[in-house]
Amino acid sequence: MTFAPEQPRKMEPELVPRQQAVRVLVLLDALAQAGLVPTPARALHELAYLANVLSPVFELAPFDAKLLKRPSGPYYPELQQAIDHLVGRGLVDARNVEYRLVKEEKRYRVVASYRLRRPLVQAALTRHAQVYQEEALFLRELAAAYSVLSDAQLGCAALEDARYADTSVDQNDVIDFGEYESPANNFSRNAAMAFAPSRQLEPAERLYLYLDHLGRRVAHG
Amino acid sequence: MADPTDNAGAWQKDLPAIKSTWLTGKGSDTDLPEAVRFLRAVRLLVIERERLPECEFDRAAAMVLVSGTFYENTQGLTRCPFLNTGKDPLTGQVHYLGVSASGRSRVYVGGDGDLLDALAADQADALPTVVYTPKKGGHSKLSWYPSGTRSLDNVHVFPVVFEEPTPALITLAIEGVYQGELKTPDGVPSEAKLWANASKGWASDKAEARVQRAVRIGLHARFPHCRIKAEQPEKDGRTDLEVVGDFGVSPDATTNFAVLEMKVLREKGSTGNDYAPSTITAHIKEGVNQAYTYGTDRKFRDRMLCCFDMRAVNEGPEPVYSAVKSEAETLGVHLCFWYLYRSSKHYRECKTAAALKAG
């Protein structure tokens, strides 16, 4: 099997906040298409993580190929900052907002549910989907596959993910699947590509199989 | 170089199970139109549910294809994450779903009329909908309303049964596509047109690819439990369409049902260039050879040659296949034939002439 890992995207520093904002909008849109609306913050961060590790299945570059391994699951501070800005600008609605102490991490984290203010963002989302068709398809299929997780599993399923749960990285260390380390260490991508090795599967098919397997691991260990 | 898929991190011990996973077919159809994907997912879901002994047959259900906006604007729906596995009850509810048949549901109270009222109350009666009418003993029906239940006349009914793709049923599925989309150019969108200039009989240079795509979509809709593969290259060449049963079975129980070779018979090309009768005969003969070779090399149960005749005169299948009929019988290649009219007027003229000839 050939292996052509995608390098993470290189972004101009001044454009990062804008790209993070767009990222939030397209993730919320994909989750809404899958019926996951309003979206819990944890699910949004988790889908962002799964999109990063699984984007090479679609031969797309990860938005971010590293993150801090936290005991409570994936959390991207920059993504949360982008969400907060979008809420402040009135493009995203936040509900049931509270700051809750995460004991294992000895820090507070936002607990809220989000939904797009559709009339204000639809035109931008439509344009984005036209320009980045493959990415839009990837995120839509990923969110649909992700939606098979139960409400209790949403936001904590990644703790069983092939890359996130790998013990080669300790808690509070950096999980790197292509930023500085070899993309071959993206075990999630590797596992997704391992399904039915003798058959030629569609990339989206691998997402559903991966999320089905993840769901089983979360349910049964 | 080591195969990176052998390094699955925390899932390393799961690799044997991962490699022998039963395929579900979910996500295998992303290039199809949304309505086709949805209909296919709903049919699979209902077939899956009816396989279970606890399946309910009490009341009707509706499955509606919706977008994210619908979920954002509709209150009181319950998320059913396991719905598209067939594990959750379907009847007595309206299900608002995406293309992969997952989404949110609501219970309705009453009979069939109340189901339609519930859809109207949710402003969903103009959205593509499948109404599931369950009946024990394999008699359930799925009524597909592509324009919603507001347009009750625009309906197609499908049985809820697992149909094995035999040559007869495949032919029936293609006949449906032919009647609905291919027979005449009327109402065909420009991106699907088979004619470069229909009045002059000039076939589009994309005619074969477009016929293939239409047939592929039709086969997907008829056989939702099968993978319909197009353009599969091997040492022996490239197949046009393959019907493969690899969903819901162990990897070693895959069935290669049928290989279809598609041929468009044209006497004028897209710029008016002529195709000699001998060239067309050779084209048909080549189709028989291809269907036989692919079928035997790749171990398909059935081999079919499907010809779509775009020539000026409809001679029918007998004269068209006369040169290869005996050969095809010996090689076990099923011969199918459809005639493509140049306009609805051309169709009416041919039909009238045939009736007069028959007396």
Chai-1 contact restraints between the chains, C-beta under 6 A:
chainA,res_idxA,chainB,res_idxB,connection_type,confidence,min_distance_angstrom,max_distance_angstrom,comment,restraint_id
A,M1,B,D3,contact,1.0,0.0,6.0,A-B,restraint_1
A,F3,B,P4,contact,1.0,0.0,6.0,A-B,restraint_2
A,A32,B,G68,contact,1.0,0.0,6.0,A-B,restraint_3
A,Q33,B,G68,contact,1.0,0.0,6.0,A-B,restraint_4
A,Q33,B,G98,contact,1.0,0.0,6.0,A-B,restraint_5
A,G35,B,Y71,contact,1.0,0.0,6.0,A-B,restraint_6
A,G35,B,R79,contact,1.0,0.0,6.0,A-B,restraint_7
A,G35,B,G103,contact,1.0,0.0,6.0,A-B,restraint_8
A,G35,B,R104,contact,1.0,0.0,6.0,A-B,restraint_9
A,V37,B,Y71,contact,1.0,0.0,6.0,A-B,restraint_10
A,V37,B,E72,contact,1.0,0.0,6.0,A-B,restraint_11
A,R115,B,E72,contact,1.0,0.0,6.0,A-B,restraint_12
A,R118,B,T69,contact,1.0,0.0,6.0,A-B,restraint_13
A,R118,B,E72,contact,1.0,0.0,6.0,A-B,restraint_14
A,E141,B,G27,contact,1.0,0.0,6.0,A-B,restraint_15
A,A144,B,G98,contact,1.0,0.0,6.0,A-B,restraint_16
A,A144,B,S100,contact,1.0,0.0,6.0,A-B,restraint_17
A,S147,B,S102,contact,1.0,0.0,6.0,A-B,restraint_18
A,V148,B,P81,contact,1.0,0.0,6.0,A-B,restraint_19
A,S150,B,P81,contact,1.0,0.0,6.0,A-B,restraint_20
A,A162,B,A8,contact,1.0,0.0,6.0,A-B,restraint_21
A,A162,B,G9,contact,1.0,0.0,6.0,A-B,restraint_22
A,A162,B,A10,contact,1.0,0.0,6.0,A-B,restraint_23
A,A162,B,W11,contact,1.0,0.0,6.0,A-B,restraint_24
A,R163,B,G9,contact,1.0,0.0,6.0,A-B,restraint_25
A,A165,B,A10,contact,1.0,0.0,6.0,A-B,restraint_26
A,D166,B,G9,contact,1.0,0.0,6.0,A-B,restraint_27
A,D166,B,A10,contact,1.0,0.0,6.0,A-B,restraint_28
A,A184,B,P4,contact,1.0,0.0,6.0,A-B,restraint_29
A,F187,B,A8,contact,1.0,0.0,6.0,A-B,restraint_30
A,F187,B,G9,contact,1.0,0.0,6.0,A-B,restraint_31
A,N190,B,P4,contact,1.0,0.0,6.0,A-B,restraint_32
A,N190,B,T5,contact,1.0,0.0,6.0,A-B,restraint_33
A,N190,B,N7,contact,1.0,0.0,6.0,A-B,restraint_34
A,N190,B,A8,contact,1.0,0.0,6.0,A-B,restraint_35
A,A191,B,A8,contact,1.0,0.0,6.0,A-B,restraint_36
A,A191,B,W11,contact,1.0,0.0,6.0,A-B,restraint_37
A,M193,B,T5,contact,1.0,0.0,6.0,A-B,restraint_38
A,A194,B,T5,contact,1.0,0.0,6.0,A-B,restraint_39
A,A194,B,I18,contact,1.0,0.0,6.0,A-B,restraint_40
A,A194,B,K19,contact,1.0,0.0,6.0,A-B,restraint_41
A,F195,B,I18,contact,1.0,0.0,6.0,A-B,restraint_42
A,F195,B,T21,contact,1.0,0.0,6.0,A-B,restraint_43
A,P197,B,K19,contact,1.0,0.0,6.0,A-B,restraint_44
A,E202,B,G27,contact,1.0,0.0,6.0,A-B,restraint_45
A,E202,B,S28,contact,1.0,0.0,6.0,A-B,restraint_46
A,A204,B,G27,contact,1.0,0.0,6.0,A-B,restraint_47
A,A204,B,T30,contact,1.0,0.0,6.0,A-B,restraint_48
A,E205,B,G27,contact,1.0,0.0,6.0,A-B,restraint_49
A,E205,B,S28,contact,1.0,0.0,6.0,A-B,restraint_50
A,L207,B,G27,contact,1.0,0.0,6.0,A-B,restraint_51
A,Y208,B,K26,contact,1.0,0.0,6.0,A-B,restraint_52
A,Y208,B,G27,contact,1.0,0.0,6.0,A-B,restraint_53
A,L209,B,T21,contact,1.0,0.0,6.0,A-B,restraint_54
